[in-house]
Amino acid sequence: MVSFARSLPQFSLSAMNDSQTSSPRPSVPLLFGRFLRLGLTAFGGPAMVAYIREMAVQKEHWLKQDNFKQGVAICQTIPGATAMQVAAYVGLRANGPWGAIAAYAGFGLPAFALMVALSALYMRHHDLAAVISIFAGLKVIVVAMVAHATMRFGRSALRDGRDLALGLAVAGLLFAGGNPLMAILAAGLLGMVLFAYSIQANPPQVQPQSPLALRALAPALLLGLALGLGILACFLWDQRLFELAIMMARVDLFAFGGGYGSVPLMFNEVVTVKQWMASQTFMDGIALGQVTPGPIVITATFVGFLQGGLAGALVATLAIFAPSLIILTAVVPTFDRFRHNILFQRAMHGILVSFAGLLLSVTLRFALAIPWEPYRIALVALAFLALWRKVDILWVVLAGTAISSLLL
């Protein structure tokens, strides 16, 4: 672990920072603090990508707009929770692997802490009706947040009628229960054809391409080694924690299509294969995952806590997030080598458009899950208007929670 700690900071992505960031490199503590604050209001899953962009591109100027869009496309094509992956991508671009870890940890920490607290209440009382009722009104605010993010992201990503048609097709497919990975891949392939005239090749740029060095993959290799050592420690310490770590890591490796892609996989492993809990108990965990900030895969914390207390919660959380972070750090250096290819650019634009469709489908699903009554409609309209008027999202969530706890 000493060699890991010494080696990881040496990889800085310095060349990457020079061409793809637009302000001095932020410190690791600054990245952690900014994403910790954002993580406190990280409701709505992939909708948070728009807010990460607003902070990283528009306010802090850590990344340029084009590079952020490319990052979203990358995060859409690899497994893991999209918003968490985008946070790690921003940290990686801004300050190398330690920046990625800081952004990842800061963004996910609020969800982990709240889920641990709720899981402890669940184990003690087995009746979270009062707690859930407090958070239930927050779902109305979440609808406003996701709808606002959909509109803002769509205005940026959808440039013409072809973009709109592709985005609506993806949204319809996903809303009907289609496979997110297939939709993303299809959008990328269609993008090569649909955008043949709208995305033209730029004049060739003289950029020497050196062979991909092992040094570029060092962060992924070292993080992979750390994960392996952690799983080995679980094996030597507690067999149940070892099984928990292996299971959650496997779920993350195959969770294509964002955090929601992990839910059926986790359900199958926890309820059907391992039979660690009844289906209703697992669904209680899903409900808590939907009313806490962060991705829905934070349900892994609930499962881990019920199986092994705080240690189990920590092991399950690290295992459900670590593999996708490792994949991201391995993919980004490779991506930089061919991102100027015209076919690749067209495919990435198609994938970006598919993300707008994903946001729309999530908005519709969230809206249909709420029994709409006049005061709920008024609350969602006020929250949307406040976000549209650029009121800080933290204040919108706090005010909305206070109002909804009194009315709903």
C-alpha positions as CSV (number, residue, x, y, z in Angstrom):
1,M,0.0,0.0,0.0
2,V,3.0,2.3,0.6
3,S,4.1,1.9,-3.0
4,F,0.6,2.5,-4.2
5,A,0.4,5.8,-2.3
6,R,3.7,6.9,-3.7
7,S,3.2,5.9,-7.3
8,L,-0.3,7.1,-7.9
9,P,0.3,10.9,-7.6
10,Q,3.2,10.7,-10.1
11,F,0.8,10.2,-12.9
12,S,-0.6,13.7,-13.6
13,L,-2.2,13.6,-17.1
14,S,-0.2,16.8,-17.5
15,A,-0.5,16.9,-21.3
16,M,-4.2,16.2,-21.0
17,N,-4.6,19.2,-18.6
18,D,-2.8,21.6,-20.9
19,S,-5.2,21.1,-23.8
20,Q,-8.5,20.2,-22.2
21,T,-8.8,22.4,-19.1
22,S,-9.4,26.1,-19.1
23,S,-8.1,27.2,-15.7
24,P,-5.3,26.2,-13.3
25,R,-5.5,22.7,-11.9
26,P,-7.7,22.6,-8.8
27,S,-6.3,21.0,-5.7
28,V,-7.4,17.6,-4.5
29,P,-9.1,19.0,-1.3
30,L,-10.9,21.6,-3.5
31,L,-12.2,18.9,-5.8
32,F,-13.4,16.8,-2.8
33,G,-15.1,19.8,-1.2
34,R,-16.9,20.9,-4.4
35,F,-18.2,17.4,-5.2
36,L,-19.1,16.8,-1.5
37,R,-21.4,19.9,-1.6
38,L,-22.8,18.7,-5.0
39,G,-23.3,15.2,-3.6
40,L,-25.6,16.6,-0.8
41,T,-28.1,17.4,-3.5
42,A,-27.4,14.5,-5.9
43,F,-31.0,13.5,-6.4
44,G,-32.2,12.3,-9.8
45,G,-29.5,9.9,-10.9
46,P,-28.1,10.9,-14.3
47,A,-29.9,14.2,-14.1
48,M,-27.0,15.4,-12.0
49,V,-24.7,15.3,-15.0
50,A,-26.1,18.7,-16.1
51,Y,-25.3,20.1,-12.7
52,I,-21.8,18.7,-12.7
53,R,-21.3,20.3,-16.1
54,E,-22.6,23.7,-14.8
55,M,-20.1,23.6,-11.9
56,A,-17.0,22.1,-13.7
57,V,-17.4,23.9,-17.1
58,Q,-19.3,27.1,-16.5
59,K,-18.5,28.1,-12.9
60,E,-15.0,26.6,-12.2
61,H,-13.7,26.3,-15.8
62,W,-11.9,23.1,-15.0
63,L,-12.9,21.6,-18.3
64,K,-13.8,22.8,-21.7
65,Q,-17.3,22.2,-23.0
66,D,-16.3,19.7,-25.8
67,N,-14.1,17.7,-23.4
68,F,-17.0,17.4,-20.9
69,K,-19.3,16.2,-23.6
70,Q,-16.8,13.6,-24.6
71,G,-16.5,12.5,-21.0
72,V,-20.3,12.0,-20.8
73,A,-20.1,9.8,-23.9
74,I,-17.3,7.8,-22.4
75,C,-19.2,7.3,-19.2
76,Q,-22.3,6.2,-21.1
77,T,-20.5,3.4,-22.8
78,I,-18.8,1.8,-19.8
79,P,-20.5,0.2,-16.8
80,G,-21.3,2.0,-13.6
81,A,-23.5,4.8,-12.3
82,T,-23.3,7.6,-14.9
83,A,-23.3,10.6,-12.5
84,M,-20.6,9.0,-10.4
85,Q,-18.5,8.3,-13.5
86,V,-18.8,11.8,-14.8
87,A,-17.7,13.2,-11.4
88,A,-14.6,10.9,-11.5
89,Y,-14.0,11.9,-15.1
90,V,-14.0,15.6,-14.2
91,G,-11.6,14.9,-11.3
92,L,-9.3,12.8,-13.6
93,R,-9.1,15.5,-16.2
94,A,-8.6,18.3,-13.6
95,N,-6.0,16.7,-11.4
96,G,-5.2,13.2,-12.5
97,P,-6.0,10.0,-10.6
98,W,-6.0,11.5,-7.1
99,G,-8.5,14.1,-8.4
100,A,-10.7,11.3,-9.7
101,I,-10.7,9.6,-6.4
102,A,-11.4,12.8,-4.5
103,A,-14.3,13.7,-6.8
104,Y,-15.7,10.2,-6.7
105,A,-15.5,10.0,-2.9
106,G,-16.8,13.4,-2.3
107,F,-19.8,13.0,-4.6
108,G,-20.7,9.6,-3.1
109,L,-20.0,10.2,0.6
110,P,-23.4,12.0,1.5
111,A,-25.4,9.1,0.0
112,F,-23.3,6.5,1.9
113,A,-23.6,8.3,5.2
114,L,-27.4,8.8,4.9
115,M,-28.0,5.2,3.7
116,V,-26.0,3.9,6.7
117,A,-28.1,5.9,9.1
118,L,-31.4,4.8,7.5
119,S,-30.2,1.2,7.4
120,A,-29.5,1.3,11.1
121,L,-33.0,2.7,11.7
122,Y,-34.4,-0.1,9.5
123,M,-32.7,-2.8,11.5
124,R,-33.8,-1.4,14.8
125,H,-37.5,-0.6,13.9
126,H,-38.2,-2.4,10.7
127,D,-40.7,0.3,10.1
128,L,-39.5,3.4,8.2
129,A,-43.0,4.8,7.4
130,A,-42.3,8.0,9.4
131,V,-38.8,8.4,7.8
132,I,-40.0,7.6,4.3
133,S,-42.9,10.1,4.6
134,I,-40.4,12.8,5.4
135,F,-38.5,12.1,2.2
136,A,-41.6,11.2,0.1
137,G,-42.3,14.9,-0.8
138,L,-38.7,15.2,-2.1
139,K,-39.7,13.0,-5.1
140,V,-41.7,16.0,-6.3
141,I,-38.6,18.2,-6.2
142,V,-36.6,15.4,-7.9
143,V,-39.1,15.5,-10.9
144,A,-38.4,19.2,-11.2
145,M,-34.7,18.7,-11.1
146,V,-34.7,16.0,-13.7
147,A,-37.0,17.9,-16.0
148,H,-34.9,21.0,-15.7
149,A,-31.7,19.0,-16.4
150,T,-33.3,17.3,-19.4
151,M,-34.3,20.6,-20.9
152,R,-30.9,22.2,-20.3
153,F,-28.9,19.2,-21.5
154,G,-31.3,18.8,-24.5
155,R,-30.8,22.4,-25.6
156,S,-27.0,21.8,-25.6
157,A,-26.9,18.4,-27.2
158,L,-29.8,18.5,-29.7
159,R,-28.8,20.7,-32.6
160,D,-31.3,19.8,-35.4
161,G,-34.2,17.6,-36.3
162,R,-32.1,14.5,-36.7
163,D,-30.8,14.9,-33.1
164,L,-34.3,15.4,-31.8
165,A,-35.7,12.3,-33.7
166,L,-32.8,10.1,-32.4
167,G,-33.2,11.4,-28.9
168,L,-37.0,10.8,-28.9
169,A,-36.5,7.3,-30.3
170,V,-34.0,6.4,-27.6
171,A,-36.4,7.8,-24.9
172,G,-39.3,5.8,-26.3
173,L,-37.2,2.6,-26.4
174,L,-36.0,3.0,-22.9
175,F,-39.4,4.0,-21.5
176,A,-40.8,0.8,-23.1
177,G,-38.3,-1.3,-21.2
178,G,-35.6,-1.5,-23.9
179,N,-32.0,-2.5,-23.1
180,P,-30.0,0.7,-22.3
181,L,-26.8,-0.7,-23.7
182,M,-28.3,-1.7,-27.0
183,A,-29.9,1.7,-27.3
184,I,-26.6,3.4,-26.6
185,L,-24.7,1.2,-29.1
186,A,-27.4,1.7,-31.7
187,A,-27.3,5.5,-31.3
188,G,-23.5,5.4,-31.8
189,L,-23.8,3.3,-35.0
190,L,-26.7,5.5,-36.3
191,G,-24.6,8.6,-35.5
192,M,-22.0,7.5,-38.0
193,V,-24.6,7.7,-40.7
194,L,-27.0,10.4,-39.6
195,F,-24.3,13.0,-38.9
196,A,-22.2,12.4,-42.0
197,Y,-23.0,15.8,-43.3
198,S,-23.4,17.8,-40.1
199,I,-20.1,16.7,-38.6
200,Q,-17.3,17.2,-41.0
201,A,-13.6,16.4,-40.6
202,N,-11.4,19.2,-39.5
203,P,-8.2,20.1,-41.2
204,P,-5.6,17.5,-40.2
205,Q,-3.6,18.5,-37.1
206,V,0.0,17.4,-36.7
207,Q,0.0,15.6,-33.5
208,P,2.7,13.0,-32.9
209,Q,1.3,9.7,-31.7
210,S,3.6,7.8,-29.5
211,P,2.9,4.2,-28.5
212,L,0.5,3.9,-25.6
213,A,2.9,3.6,-22.6
214,L,2.3,1.4,-19.6
215,R,2.6,4.6,-17.5
216,A,-0.7,5.8,-18.9
217,L,-2.4,2.7,-17.6
218,A,-0.6,2.9,-14.2
219,P,-3.5,4.4,-12.3
220,A,-5.9,1.7,-13.4
221,L,-3.4,-1.1,-12.7
222,L,-2.6,0.3,-9.2
223,L,-6.3,0.8,-8.4
224,G,-7.0,-2.7,-9.6
225,L,-4.2,-4.0,-7.3
226,A,-5.7,-2.1,-4.4
227,L,-9.1,-3.6,-5.1
228,G,-7.6,-7.1,-5.3
229,L,-5.8,-6.7,-2.0
230,G,-8.9,-5.4,-0.4
231,I,-10.9,-8.4,-1.5
232,L,-8.1,-10.7,-0.3
233,A,-8.2,-9.0,3.1
234,C,-12.0,-9.7,3.2
235,F,-11.3,-13.4,2.4
236,L,-8.8,-13.7,5.2
237,W,-11.0,-11.7,7.7
238,D,-14.6,-12.7,7.1
239,Q,-16.0,-15.1,4.4
240,R,-19.4,-13.2,4.3
241,L,-17.6,-9.9,3.6
242,F,-15.6,-11.7,0.9
243,E,-18.8,-13.0,-0.8
244,L,-20.3,-9.5,-0.5
245,A,-17.3,-7.9,-2.2
246,I,-17.2,-10.4,-5.0
247,M,-20.9,-10.1,-5.7
248,M,-21.0,-6.3,-5.7
249,A,-17.9,-6.0,-7.9
250,R,-19.5,-8.5,-10.4
251,V,-22.7,-6.4,-10.4
252,D,-20.8,-3.2,-11.2
253,L,-18.8,-4.8,-14.0
254,F,-22.0,-5.7,-15.8
255,A,-24.1,-2.7,-14.9
256,F,-24.3,-1.1,-18.3
257,G,-26.8,1.6,-18.9
258,G,-26.2,3.6,-15.7
259,G,-27.1,2.9,-12.1
260,Y,-30.5,1.5,-12.9
261,G,-28.9,-1.3,-14.8
262,S,-27.5,-2.7,-11.6
263,V,-30.9,-3.1,-9.8
264,P,-32.1,-6.3,-11.5
265,L,-28.6,-7.8,-11.3
266,M,-28.3,-7.0,-7.6
267,F,-31.8,-8.3,-6.9
268,N,-31.0,-11.6,-8.6
269,E,-27.8,-12.0,-6.6
270,V,-29.1,-10.9,-3.2
271,V,-32.6,-12.4,-3.3
272,T,-32.5,-15.3,-5.7
273,V,-28.9,-16.6,-5.6
274,K,-27.7,-15.8,-2.1
275,Q,-31.1,-15.6,-0.5
276,W,-29.7,-13.1,2.0
277,M,-33.1,-11.3,2.3
278,A,-36.7,-11.5,1.2
279,S,-37.7,-9.6,-1.9
280,Q,-39.7,-7.1,0.1
281,T,-36.7,-6.3,2.3
282,F,-34.7,-5.7,-0.9
283,M,-37.4,-3.5,-2.3
284,D,-37.3,-1.5,1.0
285,G,-33.6,-0.9,0.3
286,I,-34.5,0.3,-3.3
287,A,-37.0,2.7,-1.8
288,L,-34.4,4.2,0.5
289,G,-32.0,4.4,-2.4
290,Q,-34.5,6.5,-4.3
291,V,-35.0,9.0,-1.5
292,T,-31.3,9.5,-0.7
293,P,-28.9,11.6,-2.7
294,G,-26.6,9.8,-5.1
295,P,-27.1,6.9,-7.5
296,I,-29.6,4.1,-6.9
297,V,-26.8,1.6,-6.6
298,I,-26.3,3.0,-3.1
299,T,-28.8,0.3,-2.3
300,A,-25.6,-1.8,-2.1
301,T,-24.8,0.0,1.2
302,F,-28.2,-1.1,2.6
303,V,-27.5,-4.7,1.6
304,G,-24.1,-4.6,3.1
305,F,-25.2,-3.1,6.4
306,L,-27.9,-5.7,6.9
307,Q,-25.3,-8.4,6.2
308,G,-22.3,-7.1,8.1
309,G,-23.0,-3.9,9.9
310,L,-20.8,-0.9,9.2
311,A,-18.0,-3.0,7.8
312,G,-20.4,-4.7,5.5
313,A,-21.8,-1.4,4.3
314,L,-18.3,-0.1,3.6
315,V,-17.2,-3.2,1.8
316,A,-20.3,-3.3,-0.4
317,T,-20.1,0.4,-1.2
318,L,-16.4,0.2,-2.3
319,A,-17.0,-3.0,-4.3
320,I,-20.0,-1.6,-6.2
321,F,-18.1,1.6,-7.2
322,A,-14.4,0.5,-7.6
323,P,-14.5,-1.6,-10.8
324,S,-16.2,1.2,-12.9
325,L,-13.7,3.7,-11.6
326,I,-10.8,1.4,-12.6
327,I,-12.4,1.0,-16.0
328,L,-12.7,4.8,-16.4
329,T,-9.1,5.4,-15.6
330,A,-8.1,2.8,-18.1
331,V,-10.3,4.0,-20.9
332,V,-9.6,7.7,-20.8
333,P,-5.9,7.5,-22.0
334,T,-6.9,5.2,-24.8
335,F,-9.8,7.5,-25.8
336,D,-7.5,10.4,-26.2
337,R,-5.6,8.6,-28.9
338,F,-8.5,8.4,-31.4
339,R,-11.0,11.1,-30.3
340,H,-10.1,13.2,-33.4
341,N,-11.3,10.4,-35.8
342,I,-14.3,11.7,-37.7
343,L,-16.3,8.5,-37.5
344,F,-15.6,8.3,-33.8
345,Q,-16.8,11.9,-33.4
346,R,-20.1,11.1,-35.1
347,A,-20.6,8.0,-33.0
348,M,-19.9,10.0,-29.8
349,H,-22.4,12.6,-30.8
350,G,-25.0,9.9,-31.3
351,I,-24.2,8.5,-27.9
352,L,-24.5,12.0,-26.4
353,V,-27.9,12.4,-28.0
354,S,-28.9,9.0,-26.5
355,F,-28.1,10.4,-23.1
356,A,-30.6,13.2,-23.7
357,G,-33.2,10.5,-24.5
358,L,-32.2,8.7,-21.3
359,L,-32.9,11.8,-19.3
360,L,-36.3,12.2,-20.9
361,S,-37.2,8.6,-20.1
362,V,-36.1,9.0,-16.5
363,T,-38.2,12.2,-16.2
364,L,-41.3,10.4,-17.5
365,R,-40.8,7.5,-15.1
366,F,-40.3,9.7,-12.1
367,A,-43.4,11.8,-13.0
368,L,-45.6,8.8,-13.5
369,A,-44.6,7.4,-10.1
370,I,-46.2,10.4,-8.3
371,P,-49.9,10.7,-7.6
372,W,-50.4,14.2,-9.0
373,E,-52.6,16.5,-7.0
374,P,-52.9,20.3,-7.2
375,Y,-50.4,21.1,-4.4
376,R,-47.8,18.7,-5.9
377,I,-48.2,20.3,-9.3
378,A,-47.7,23.7,-7.8
379,L,-44.6,22.6,-5.9
380,V,-43.0,21.0,-8.9
381,A,-43.8,24.1,-11.0
382,L,-42.2,26.4,-8.3
383,A,-39.1,24.2,-8.0
384,F,-38.7,24.1,-11.8
385,L,-39.1,27.9,-12.1
386,A,-36.5,28.4,-9.3
387,L,-34.0,26.2,-11.1
388,W,-34.7,27.9,-14.4
389,R,-34.0,31.2,-12.7
390,K,-30.7,29.8,-11.6
391,V,-31.4,29.6,-7.9
392,D,-28.8,27.4,-6.3
393,I,-29.9,23.8,-6.3
394,L,-29.0,23.3,-2.6
395,W,-31.6,26.0,-1.6
396,V,-34.2,24.5,-3.9
397,V,-33.8,21.1,-2.3
398,L,-33.8,22.5,1.3
399,A,-36.8,24.7,0.7
400,G,-38.7,22.0,-1.2
401,T,-38.0,19.4,1.5
402,A,-39.3,21.8,4.2
403,I,-42.5,22.7,2.2
404,S,-43.2,19.1,1.2
405,S,-42.8,17.8,4.8
406,L,-45.6,20.1,5.8
407,L,-47.9,19.5,2.9
408,L,-47.3,15.9,1.7
